Amino acid sequence: MAELSAAILRRMFETIREGVGYYAAVRDSDGAIVDLRVLWHNEAGATLSGVRLEAQLGKTWCEVWPGDHRSIFAHYSRADATGGPVQFGIDYPHTGRFYDVVIYKLAPDEFLATFYDVTDLKRHALALQNAHATLLASEEHNRLCTEVANVATWEMDVRNNRISRSGNHDALYGLPPQPVWRVETFVEALHPEDRTASLDRIRAATVPGGASRYRFEFRVIWPDASVHWLEMVGHVVLRDAQGAGQLLRGSLIDITDRRRAEEGLRESEARFRLMAENATDLISRHAPDGTVLYASPSCLRLTGYLPEDLVGRQAFDFVEPADHATVRTFFTSIVEGEDVRSTQFRIRHKAGLPLWLEISARTIRDPRTGEVREIQASTRDISERKAVEEQLRTEERVVALALTAAEDANEALRRTQAQLLQAQKMDAIGGSPEASRTTSTTCCL
């Protein structure tokens, strides 16, 4: 049974689309990972790596792919230290592609890594984001059709239940071109859970007094049973005498990739939140004015305050008055242009103890306007380091004073020695300096 399970497992690894690699760590004399030896790759892994499988086996990374891999080996070192798994993304220069990688530590010197080429997904997500931004900014539906790729347009005549549409419209529902498209066709393609809400949005716009413009997202089920996300933007362009909508025009865009990217982003954010909540440093998010938007649980250990005590408060509220200017300058400078910055300041622990903290922060900016959306920061307690620095400064002052005193003593000693030497010389020539002067005077008389 164990052999059968191993065979099934190997067959699974050989057939999946993700690349899978099995590596042995190569360490230096200090035990640090400085290279990886390729023990095995599945076919997908060999293809994604750009090198034939037989040309890799038994060789090290640096032999197969010459270059600087220290950033990658750092992730393996992290997995080695923590037991993994470790996930990261990398833009790999040897293939020109972007990969999502997960490392698992199997044994003290053995690692399993899965890597998936997400280059096209990233490009599609960026393309969809740009298309969506254009859609939001534009008022003319004909302009949308020419500027945004894969956007379908439609026009619905409520009076005869006929919907005319662009040539690519039906394909967004996974259907070949249909001879006629009616409301019933639309409803049948909708995901059952989205039918009521979608029809309600359209009805709300067509009733007398309803909003002329509407927008909503919904799911459709293709004939192959796959689920796709679409976004509809509609506009009531004609109403009857009672105000009921008679003619509607709009556009349709496939947002499936964007939705999947958003789901991946939420999962990524969940992982990073888990990391923040287990970090020893205080991880925080701030509005541009310094208001605390999020504080990790480690703030209790660091400052004595619970996260809810900090959220909504100004960061300056907890800073010692003498350091207010330092912290305000820090936030001002990072908002005005310095995307990454650090500084040191003092706070008062909730228990009343003074603390020295060091904060490192970076800005998150709107990609279109460049304005700062928020500031992300990592803060640590450096009180012990500051105490050591102060002790060193005190010792330096004591040594300086001692050296000055020693120099003064040496100078006094040199003067005393000079006086003694002078006295010895005078004794040698006939007496003290006074006697010499007396003798000289007598001789003159």
C-alpha positions in Angstrom: 0.0 0.0 0.0 2.9 2.4 0.8 4.4 1.7 -2.7 1.0 2.3 -4.3 0.6 5.6 -2.4 4.1 6.7 -3.4 3.4 5.9 -7.0 0.1 7.8 -6.9 1.8 10.7 -5.3 4.6 10.8 -7.9 2.1 10.5 -10.7 0.2 13.4 -9.2 3.3 15.5 -9.1 4.2 14.6 -12.6 0.9 15.6 -14.0 0.0 18.8 -12.2 0.6 22.2 -13.9 2.6 23.6 -11.0 6.3 23.1 -11.0 7.7 20.9 -8.2 11.3 20.7 -7.2 13.1 18.6 -4.6 16.4 20.0 -3.4 19.3 19.3 -1.0 20.9 22.3 0.8 24.5 23.0 0.2 26.0 24.8 3.3 29.2 26.7 4.0 31.4 26.1 7.0 29.1 28.1 9.2 26.1 26.0 8.2 24.5 28.8 6.1 22.7 27.7 2.9 24.8 28.9 -0.1 23.4 26.7 -2.8 20.8 24.0 -3.6 21.4 20.7 -5.3 18.7 19.5 -7.7 17.5 16.1 -6.7 14.3 16.0 -8.7 12.0 18.2 -10.8 8.6 17.2 -12.3 8.2 17.9 -16.0 6.3 21.2 -15.3 9.2 22.3 -13.1 11.8 21.6 -15.7 9.7 23.4 -18.4 9.2 26.5 -16.1 12.9 26.6 -15.2 13.9 26.7 -18.9 16.5 23.9 -18.6 16.1 20.2 -19.6 15.5 17.9 -16.7 18.5 15.7 -17.4 20.8 18.8 -17.5 19.7 19.7 -13.9 19.7 16.5 -11.9 22.6 16.2 -9.4 23.8 19.7 -10.1 23.6 22.8 -8.0 21.6 25.9 -8.8 24.7 28.0 -9.4 26.0 25.4 -11.9 22.7 25.2 -13.8 21.7 28.8 -13.6 24.8 31.0 -13.0 24.2 34.2 -11.2 23.4 35.7 -7.8 20.7 33.6 -6.0 21.3 34.9 -2.5 17.8 36.4 -2.3 16.3 33.0 -3.1 18.6 31.2 -0.7 17.5 33.6 2.0 14.0 32.3 1.7 15.2 28.7 2.0 17.2 29.8 5.1 14.0 31.2 6.6 12.2 27.9 5.9 15.2 26.1 7.4 15.0 28.2 10.5 11.2 28.2 11.0 10.3 24.8 9.5 8.3 26.4 6.8 6.3 26.8 4.7 7.6 30.0 3.2 5.8 31.7 0.3 7.2 34.5 -1.9 7.0 35.8 -5.4 10.0 36.3 -7.6 10.7 37.9 -11.0 13.2 35.3 -12.3 15.7 36.9 -14.8 16.8 33.6 -16.4 13.3 33.1 -17.8 11.8 36.6 -17.7 8.8 35.3 -15.9 7.2 35.9 -12.5 6.6 32.9 -10.2 4.7 32.3 -7.0 6.8 29.9 -4.9 6.1 27.9 -1.7 9.0 26.2 0.2 8.4 23.2 2.5 11.1 21.7 4.7 11.0 17.9 4.6 14.2 17.0 6.4 17.2 18.9 8.0 18.8 19.4 4.5 15.9 18.6 2.2 13.3 21.0 0.7 10.3 20.7 -1.5 9.3 23.7 -3.5 6.2 24.4 -5.7 6.3 27.2 -8.2 3.6 28.5 -10.5 4.0 30.9 -13.4 1.7 33.8 -12.6 3.1 36.2 -15.2 0.0 36.1 -17.4 -2.3 36.4 -14.4 -0.4 39.5 -13.3 -0.6 41.0 -16.8 -4.3 40.2 -17.1 -5.0 41.6 -13.7 -3.2 44.8 -14.6 -4.9 45.0 -18.0 -8.3 44.5 -16.3 -7.5 47.1 -13.7 -6.6 49.6 -16.4 -9.7 48.7 -18.4 -11.9 49.1 -15.4 -10.4 52.5 -14.5 -11.1 53.7 -18.1 -14.6 52.4 -17.8 -15.3 54.3 -14.6 -13.9 57.6 -16.0 -15.7 57.5 -19.4 -19.2 58.8 -20.0 -19.6 57.8 -23.6 -20.4 54.1 -24.3 -19.1 54.2 -27.9 -15.8 55.4 -26.5 -15.7 52.5 -24.1 -16.1 50.1 -26.9 -13.1 51.4 -28.8 -10.8 52.0 -25.8 -11.4 48.9 -23.6 -10.6 45.4 -24.9 -13.2 42.7 -24.6 -16.0 45.1 -23.6 -19.4 44.2 -25.0 -22.2 46.8 -25.6 -25.9 46.3 -25.6 -29.2 48.1 -26.0 -32.5 46.9 -24.6 -35.9 48.0 -25.8 -38.2 47.3 -22.9 -41.3 47.7 -25.1 -40.6 44.7 -27.2 -38.2 42.8 -25.0 -35.4 42.8 -27.6 -31.8 43.3 -26.9 -29.3 44.2 -29.6 -25.6 43.8 -28.7 -22.1 43.9 -30.0 -20.5 40.9 -31.7 -18.5 39.8 -28.6 -21.5 40.1 -26.2 -22.7 36.5 -26.3 -19.2 35.1 -25.9 -19.0 36.7 -22.4 -21.7 34.3 -21.4 -19.8 31.4 -22.9 -22.3 31.1 -25.7 -22.0 31.1 -29.5 -23.8 34.0 -31.3 -27.5 33.7 -30.5 -30.2 34.6 -33.0 -32.2 36.5 -30.4 -31.3 37.8 -27.0 -34.1 38.6 -24.6 -34.4 39.2 -20.8 -35.2 35.5 -20.4 -31.9 34.6 -22.1 -30.1 36.9 -19.7 -31.8 35.4 -16.7 -31.2 31.8 -17.8 -27.4 32.5 -18.0 -27.3 34.1 -14.5 -26.1 32.2 -11.5 -29.3 31.2 -9.5 -28.0 33.1 -6.5 -27.6 36.3 -8.5 -30.9 36.3 -10.5 -33.1 38.2 -8.1 -30.6 40.9 -7.1 -29.6 41.5 -10.8 -33.2 41.9 -12.0 -34.0 44.1 -9.0 -31.1 46.5 -10.0 -32.4 46.8 -13.5 -36.1 47.3 -12.4 -35.0 49.9 -9.9 -33.6 52.0 -12.7 -36.6 51.6 -15.1 -39.3 52.5 -12.6 -40.6 56.1 -12.6 -38.2 58.2 -10.5 -35.5 55.5 -10.7 -31.8 56.3 -11.0 -30.9 56.7 -14.7 -27.5 55.0 -14.2 -26.7 51.7 -12.5 -23.8 49.3 -12.1 -23.6 45.8 -10.6 -21.5 42.6 -10.7 -23.0 39.2 -11.2 -22.0 35.6 -12.0 -22.9 33.6 -15.1 -22.7 29.9 -15.6 -21.2 28.8 -18.9 -22.4 25.7 -20.7 -19.3 23.8 -19.4 -20.5 24.6 -15.8 -17.7 27.1 -15.2 -18.6 30.2 -13.3 -17.5 33.6 -14.6 -17.9 37.2 -13.2 -19.3 40.0 -15.3 -19.9 43.7 -14.6 -22.8 45.5 -16.2 -23.0 49.3 -16.5 -26.4 50.6 -17.7 -28.1 53.9 -18.6 -31.8 54.6 -19.1 -31.8 56.8 -22.2 -35.5 57.0 -22.8 -38.5 57.1 -20.6 -42.3 57.3 -21.3 -44.6 60.0 -20.2 -45.0 58.4 -16.8 -41.2 58.2 -16.3 -40.8 54.4 -16.8 -37.7 53.4 -18.6 -38.2 52.3 -22.2 -34.7 52.2 -23.7 -31.5 51.1 -21.9 -28.0 51.1 -23.2 -24.9 49.8 -21.5 -21.7 47.9 -21.5 -20.5 44.5 -20.2 -17.0 43.4 -19.2 -15.6 40.1 -18.0 -14.1 40.6 -14.6 -13.4 37.0 -13.7 -9.6 37.4 -13.6 -10.0 40.6 -11.5 -12.2 38.7 -9.1 -9.7 35.9 -8.8 -6.9 38.3 -8.4 -8.9 40.1 -5.6 -9.5 36.7 -3.9 -5.8 36.0 -4.2 -5.0 39.4 -2.7 -7.4 38.7 0.2 -5.7 35.4 0.9 -2.3 37.2 0.7 -3.5 39.9 3.1 -4.8 37.2 5.4 -1.3 35.6 5.4 0.4 38.9 6.0 -2.1 39.8 8.8 -1.3 36.4 10.4 2.4 37.3 10.2 1.8 40.8 11.7 -0.3 39.3 14.5 2.5 37.0 15.4 5.4 39.4 15.0 7.4 40.7 18.0 7.6 44.2 16.6 4.6 46.4 16.6 3.1 46.4 13.1 0.8 49.4 12.4 -1.0 51.2 9.7 -1.6 55.0 9.8 -3.5 57.6 7.9 -1.4 60.3 6.4 -2.1 62.5 9.4 -0.7 59.9 11.8 -4.1 58.4 12.9 -3.6 54.8 13.9 -5.7 52.5 11.5 -4.4 49.2 12.7 -2.1 48.0 15.5 -0.9 44.4 15.9 -1.4 42.5 19.2 2.3 42.9 20.1 1.5 46.6 21.0 0.3 45.2 24.4 3.7 43.7 25.2 5.5 46.8 23.8 3.5 49.7 25.2 1.0 48.2 27.7 -1.9 49.3 25.5 -4.4 47.1 23.7 -4.8 47.5 19.9 -8.3 49.1 20.5 -6.6 51.6 22.8 -4.5 52.9 19.8 -6.8 52.6 16.8 -8.4 56.0 16.0 -5.9 57.9 18.1 -3.1 60.1 16.9 0.4 58.5 17.1 1.5 61.8 18.8 -0.8 61.2 21.7 1.6 58.6 23.1 4.9 60.4 22.4 6.8 62.3 25.1 6.3 66.1 24.6 10.0 66.6 24.0 9.8 64.4 20.9 6.6 65.7 19.4 8.5 67.8 16.8 10.6 64.8 15.8 7.6 62.6 15.2 5.6 65.3 13.4 8.6 66.0 11.1 8.9 62.2 10.5 5.3 61.9 9.3 5.4 65.1 7.3 8.6 64.2 5.4 7.4 60.7 4.6 4.0 62.0 3.2 5.8 64.7 1.2 8.2 62.4 -0.6 10.5 60.2 1.4 8.7 56.8 0.8 10.9 55.0 3.3 12.1 56.5 6.5 13.0 55.8 10.2 13.4 57.7 13.4 13.7 57.3 17.2 11.5 58.8 19.9 10.3 58.3 23.4 6.9 57.3 24.8 5.5 56.6 28.2 4.5 53.0 28.8 1.0 52.6 30.1 2.6 51.5 33.4 4.5 54.8 33.5 7.9 53.7 32.4 9.8 55.7 29.8 10.6 53.8 26.6 12.8 54.5 23.6 11.2 53.2 20.3 12.5 53.1 16.7 10.0 53.3 13.9 10.6 52.4 10.3 7.8 53.3 7.8 6.9 53.3 4.2 4.1 55.0 2.2 1.4 53.3 0.2 0.5 55.6 -2.7 -2.4 55.7 -5.2 -0.8 54.4 -8.4 -2.8 57.0 -10.5 -2.5 60.2 -8.4 0.6 59.5 -6.3 -1.2 60.6 -3.2 -0.4 58.8 0.0 -3.2 56.3 0.9 -1.6 55.1 4.2 1.6 54.6 6.0 2.8 51.2 7.1 5.2 51.0 10.0 7.2 48.6 12.1 8.2 49.7 15.6 10.5 48.1 18.1 11.7 48.8 21.7 15.3 50.1 21.7 15.4 51.2 25.3 18.1 48.6 26.2 20.2 49.7 23.2 19.8 53.4 24.2 20.8 52.6 27.8 24.0 50.9 26.5 24.7 53.8 24.3 24.3 56.2 27.2 26.6 54.0 29.4 29.2 54.1 26.6 28.9 57.9 26.4 29.3 58.2 30.2 32.4 56.0 30.1 33.8 58.0 27.3 33.3 61.2 29.4 35.0 59.6 32.4 37.9 58.4 30.3 38.2 61.9 28.7 38.3 63.5 32.2 40.9 61.0 33.4 43.1 61.7 30.4 42.8 65.5 31.0 43.7 65.0 34.7 46.7 62.8 33.7 47.9 65.4 31.2 47.7 68.1 33.8 49.6 65.9 36.3 52.3 65.2 33.6 52.6 68.9 32.9 53.1 69.7 36.6 55.6 66.9 36.8 57.5 68.3 33.8 57.7 71.8 35.4 59.0 70.3 38.7 61.6 68.3 36.9 62.7 71.4 35.0 63.1 73.3 38.3 65.1 70.5 39.9 67.4 70.3 36.9 68.0 74.1 37.0 68.8 73.8 40.7 71.3 71.0 40.1 73.0 73.1 37.4 73.4 76.0 39.8 74.7 73.9 42.5 77.2 72.5 40.1 78.6 76.0 39.2 78.9 77.3 42.8 75.7 77.4 44.7 72.2 78.5 44.5 71.0 81.1 42.1 70.8 83.6 45.0 74.4 82.9 45.9 75.4 83.3 42.3 73.7 86.6 42.1 75.4 87.8 45.4 78.8 86.8 44.1 78.3 88.6 40.9 77.2 91.8 42.7 80.3 91.7 45.1 82.6 91.3 42.2 81.1 94.4 40.6 81.6 96.5 43.7 
